[in-house]
């Protein structure tokens, strides 16, 4: 199983690579990032295309435990964190929790902006099972209508997610990625500050 650790600097480079990959086939007029993991990627891609970005949340059950133990995880050696991540992926725990609570960052503002857009790019850091991505796409279609064109993008996509949704653009496949958005990253506190001060709509 491949793995990669991305710093803030490297994440920006990979996000720009993803934007260029998208550009070859699609020109979004709005970027929708799945909060919080997709924020930095979505923000970079939105800047590349000179369009706005908005956030949408896709929360699953069972995410609270990771939040509680994240300070401990940050202190562990990278090899141990990688082993734990492999165990998490192999356990199938994410398939147990298919339902997602989906809501906009700022519902009134986001829905107003969406009504004027036709080409949306939905961005996340990694599409693991596909349940978050499909739930977000379905929510957008319910809120806006079927006429809108939606493409999906992520730094990484797992092949097991293809039975749920096809990710249109990705850089890596079947790769464990640790980014500054990962709660066990040493740069997580910097990410939290950037996210707290986020711009966009």
C-alpha positions in Angstrom: 0.0 0.0 0.0 1.5 3.3 -1.1 1.7 6.3 1.3 2.7 9.9 1.1 3.1 12.8 3.6 2.3 16.2 2.2 3.4 19.4 3.9 1.4 22.6 3.4 3.8 23.6 0.6 3.6 20.2 -1.1 -0.2 20.1 -0.7 -0.4 23.4 -2.6 1.8 22.0 -5.4 -0.4 18.9 -5.6 -3.6 21.0 -5.6 -2.2 23.1 -8.5 -1.4 19.8 -10.4 -5.0 18.7 -9.7 -6.3 22.1 -11.0 -4.3 21.7 -14.2 -5.7 18.2 -14.7 -9.2 19.5 -14.3 -8.5 22.3 -16.7 -7.8 19.9 -19.5 -11.5 18.7 -19.4 -13.5 21.1 -17.4 -13.8 24.8 -16.4 -15.7 25.3 -13.1 -17.5 28.5 -12.3 -17.6 27.5 -8.6 -15.6 25.2 -6.3 -17.4 23.4 -3.5 -15.0 21.9 -1.0 -15.9 19.2 1.5 -15.1 20.7 4.9 -12.7 20.5 6.5 -10.3 18.2 4.6 -11.0 19.7 1.2 -10.6 23.3 2.2 -7.0 24.1 1.3 -7.2 22.1 -1.9 -10.5 23.8 -2.9 -9.1 27.2 -2.0 -6.0 26.7 -4.2 -8.1 25.3 -7.1 -10.6 28.2 -6.8 -7.7 30.7 -6.9 -6.3 28.9 -10.0 -9.6 29.3 -11.9 -10.3 32.7 -10.3 -13.7 31.6 -9.1 -15.4 31.5 -5.6 -15.4 28.6 -3.3 -18.0 27.5 -0.7 -17.9 24.8 1.9 -20.2 21.9 2.6 -19.9 19.4 5.5 -20.3 15.6 5.3 -20.1 14.2 8.9 -20.2 10.5 9.6 -20.9 8.7 12.8 -17.9 7.5 14.7 -15.6 10.4 14.0 -15.4 11.7 17.6 -12.9 9.0 18.8 -10.3 10.1 16.3 -10.7 13.7 17.5 -10.2 12.7 21.1 -7.0 10.7 20.5 -5.5 13.0 17.9 -3.1 14.8 20.3 -1.6 11.4 21.1 -1.4 10.4 17.5 0.6 13.5 16.6 3.4 12.3 19.0 3.7 8.8 17.4 6.4 8.0 14.8 5.3 8.2 11.2 5.7 4.5 10.7 3.3 3.7 13.6 0.7 6.2 12.3 1.0 4.6 8.9 0.4 1.2 10.4 -2.6 2.4 12.3 -4.1 4.0 9.1 -3.6 0.8 7.2 -5.4 -1.1 10.0 -8.2 1.5 9.9 -8.7 1.1 6.1 -8.5 -2.7 6.3 -11.0 -2.9 9.1 -13.9 -1.7 6.9 -15.1 0.6 9.6 -15.9 3.3 7.1 -18.3 1.0 5.2 -20.2 0.5 8.4 -21.1 4.2 8.5 -22.6 5.0 5.1 -24.9 7.8 6.3 -23.6 11.4 6.3 -25.0 14.5 7.9 -24.7 17.0 5.0 -25.0 20.8 5.6 -23.7 24.0 4.0 -21.1 26.2 5.7 -23.5 29.1 5.5 -26.8 27.8 4.0 -28.4 31.1 2.9 -25.3 32.5 1.3 -24.3 29.2 -0.4 -27.7 28.5 -1.8 -27.9 32.1 -3.2 -24.5 31.7 -4.9 -25.3 28.2 -6.3 -28.4 29.5 -8.1 -26.2 31.4 -10.5 -23.7 28.7 -11.3 -23.8 25.9 -13.9 -20.4 24.1 -13.6 -19.4 22.9 -10.1 -16.3 21.2 -9.0 -16.6 19.3 -5.7 -13.3 18.8 -4.0 -12.0 16.6 -1.2 -8.6 15.5 0.0 -9.3 11.7 -0.4 -12.3 9.7 -1.6 -12.1 6.6 0.6 -15.5 4.9 0.4 -17.2 7.4 -1.8 -20.1 7.9 0.6 -19.2 11.5 1.5 -18.8 12.5 -2.1 -22.0 10.9 -3.3 -24.0 12.4 -0.4 -22.6 15.8 -1.2 -23.4 15.5 -4.9 -27.0 14.3 -4.1 -27.4 17.2 -1.7 -26.3 19.8 -4.3 -28.7 18.3 -6.9 -31.6 18.4 -4.4 -30.9 22.0 -3.5 -30.1 23.3 -7.0 -31.7 20.9 -9.5 -30.6 18.3 -12.1 -29.4 20.8 -14.8 -26.2 21.7 -13.0 -23.0 20.0 -14.2 -21.0 18.5 -11.3 -17.5 17.1 -11.5 -15.5 15.7 -8.6 -11.8 15.9 -7.7 -9.5 14.7 -5.0 -5.8 14.4 -4.3 -6.4 10.6 -3.8 -9.1 8.2 -4.8 -9.4 4.6 -3.6 -10.5 2.1 -6.2 -13.1 0.6 -3.7 -15.0 3.9 -3.9 -15.8 3.3 -7.7 -18.8 1.1 -6.8 -20.3 4.2 -5.1 -19.1 7.1 -7.2 -16.5 7.8 -9.9 -14.1 10.5 -9.0 -13.5 12.5 -12.2 -10.1 13.9 -11.4 -7.4 12.7 -8.9 -3.6 12.7 -8.6 -3.0 9.5 -6.6 -4.9 6.2 -6.5 -5.1 3.8 -3.6 -2.6 5.8 -1.6 -2.6 6.7 2.1 -2.1 10.5 2.3 -1.3 12.4 5.4 -1.9 16.1 4.9 -1.9 19.1 7.3 -5.7 18.5 7.6 -5.0 15.1 9.2 -5.5 15.4 12.9 -2.2 13.5 13.5 -0.2 16.0 11.4 2.4 18.2 13.0 1.0 21.0 10.9 -2.6 20.5 12.0 -2.6 23.5 14.3 -1.5 25.7 11.4 -4.3 24.2 9.3 -6.8 24.9 12.1 -5.8 28.6 12.1 -6.0 28.9 8.3 -9.4 27.2 8.4 -10.6 29.5 11.2 -9.6 32.5 9.1 -10.9 31.1 5.8 -12.2 33.4 3.1 -14.5 32.5 0.3 -18.3 32.9 0.5 
